[in-house]
Amino acid sequence: MEPAHDELRARLQTDRPHSARVWNYLLGGKDNYPVDIEAGEAILATFPEFASVARQQRRFLARAVRFLAGEAGIRQFLDIGTGLPTADNTHELAQRIAPESRIVYVDNDPLVLVHARALLTSSPEGACAYVDADVRDPDRILAEASKTLDLDRPVGLTMLGILGQISDEDRPAELMSALLDGLPAGSWLALSDGTNTNEALNRAVEVYNRQSANTYHLRSPQEIASFFSGLDVVEPGVVPTVEWRPDPGRPDQDAPHVSIAGVAAKR
């Protein structure tokens, strides 16, 4: 058991901040280490609104999954870059609408997977599975997901803040295409990612990237919108994340518009 324990310890890299743990800290969670808190505080010192941005992303996930499970009738979900469990995870949102929904969570942070297996429990009618894989390996993701999901039937693919983890050298558009190519017509993509339109955020990300185990890459709104190429984007289109079908009575305008989002169907 000792080698496995040593391997897990090495992968956790508790001496360097990791995005899922920093995000957890910004959302008010406790599943993080001192280095993650330090990185989160450095971000907030440069861009104090970042915690609100983190909350915006979670609210978009909730709205998008409710749309997919409700209006679009999706019963299978592939959530890549899951992050540490918090309130209203993908399977909880989907299974409230359709208890038979099946969800596969994908992340390459071992702490995420340990917590996911412990805390993300499916309804009896549905299923949850957890894949230890990197978004740069779409073939592995699809092969592992196919053990739980029927990839001949439509799937809702959710990718929040994930393509920003991919440098241009790793060709994020090609990775996106490979994932979508493995899903049938009638599948959907829900995507949100950070833009390079705010100087304070740009500086905060530079600070984060200098110390983090995994760097983040802000892109222009046009570059992010291009990830939806060839898909049928539903109204209101690819827009600032807070403007994608905001909940009635909750405009969600409590932070700068520094990310964009959209939901689109594969035909």
PyMOL commands that set and color helices and strands:
alter all, ss='L'
color gray80, all
select helices_A, chain A and resi 2-12+19-26+34-46+50-69+90-97+110-119+138-145+163-165+168-170+172-181+199-211+221-228+241-243
alter helices_A, ss='H'
color red, helices_A
select strands_A, chain A and resi 76-80+102-107+127-132+156-160+188-194+232-233+239-240+259-265
alter strands_A, ss='S'
color yellow, strands_A
deselect
rebuild
show_as cartoon
